[in-house]
């Protein structure tokens, strides 16, 4: 098994949580970040898909 740093496991866990829809505030608290801004700055790479999903959800809500 390849050697994996704790930081890599932490990063993977946070990314997976965000991708699965766990609120960024919850992920931030679990990671012990001082603010949600730190979490969002570090994990912004997962946001484009989340933004697309939010737009799709809004469209569905408006169309009924």
ZIJO-V228223 format. One record per residue. N is the residue number from 1. SS is DSSP state (H for helix, E for strand, C for the rest). PHI is phi in whole degrees, -180 to 180 (NA if undefined). PSI is psi in degrees with one decimal (none if undefined). Layout:
n = [N | N]
ss = [SS | SS]
phi = [PHI | PHI]
psi = [PSI | PSI]
This chain:
n = [1 | 2 | 3 | 4 | 5 | 6 | 7 | 8 | 9 | 10 | 11 | 12 | 13 | 14 | 15 | 16 | 17 | 18 | 19 | 20 | 21 | 22 | 23 | 24 | 25 | 26 | 27 | 28 | 29 | 30 | 31 | 32 | 33 | 34 | 35 | 36 | 37 | 38 | 39 | 40 | 41 | 42 | 43 | 44 | 45 | 46 | 47 | 48 | 49 | 50 | 51 | 52 | 53 | 54 | 55 | 56 | 57 | 58 | 59 | 60 | 61 | 62 | 63 | 64]
ss = [C | C | C | C | C | H | H | H | H | H | H | H | H | H | H | H | H | H | H | C | C | C | C | H | H | H | H | H | H | H | H | C | C | C | C | H | H | H | H | H | H | H | C | H | H | H | H | H | H | H | H | H | H | H | H | H | H | H | H | H | H | H | H | C]
phi = [NA | -68 | -73 | -123 | -74 | -56 | -58 | -66 | -66 | -62 | -62 | -63 | -61 | -64 | -62 | -64 | -62 | -64 | -65 | -88 | 92 | -67 | -56 | -57 | -63 | -67 | -60 | -58 | -66 | -64 | -81 | 80 | -71 | -68 | -152 | -65 | -61 | -63 | -60 | -68 | -65 | -75 | -108 | -62 | -63 | -92 | -72 | -55 | -65 | -66 | -66 | -62 | -63 | -65 | -64 | -61 | -65 | -66 | -60 | -65 | -66 | -74 | -83 | 78]
psi = [134.5 | 149.0 | 126.1 | 132.1 | 150.4 | -40.4 | -39.3 | -39.4 | -42.1 | -45.6 | -44.2 | -44.8 | -45.0 | -43.2 | -45.1 | -40.2 | -45.4 | -41.4 | -29.4 | 4.9 | 9.5 | 129.1 | 139.2 | -33.4 | -41.5 | -45.0 | -43.5 | -45.2 | -40.6 | -34.7 | -14.0 | 21.6 | 147.7 | -27.0 | 159.5 | -26.5 | -38.2 | -46.2 | -47.1 | -34.5 | -40.8 | -38.7 | 25.5 | -21.2 | -18.9 | -7.3 | -33.6 | -44.9 | -38.3 | -37.8 | -41.4 | -43.1 | -37.6 | -41.2 | -43.1 | -42.5 | -40.3 | -42.4 | -43.9 | -39.3 | -39.4 | -29.7 | -17.8 | none]
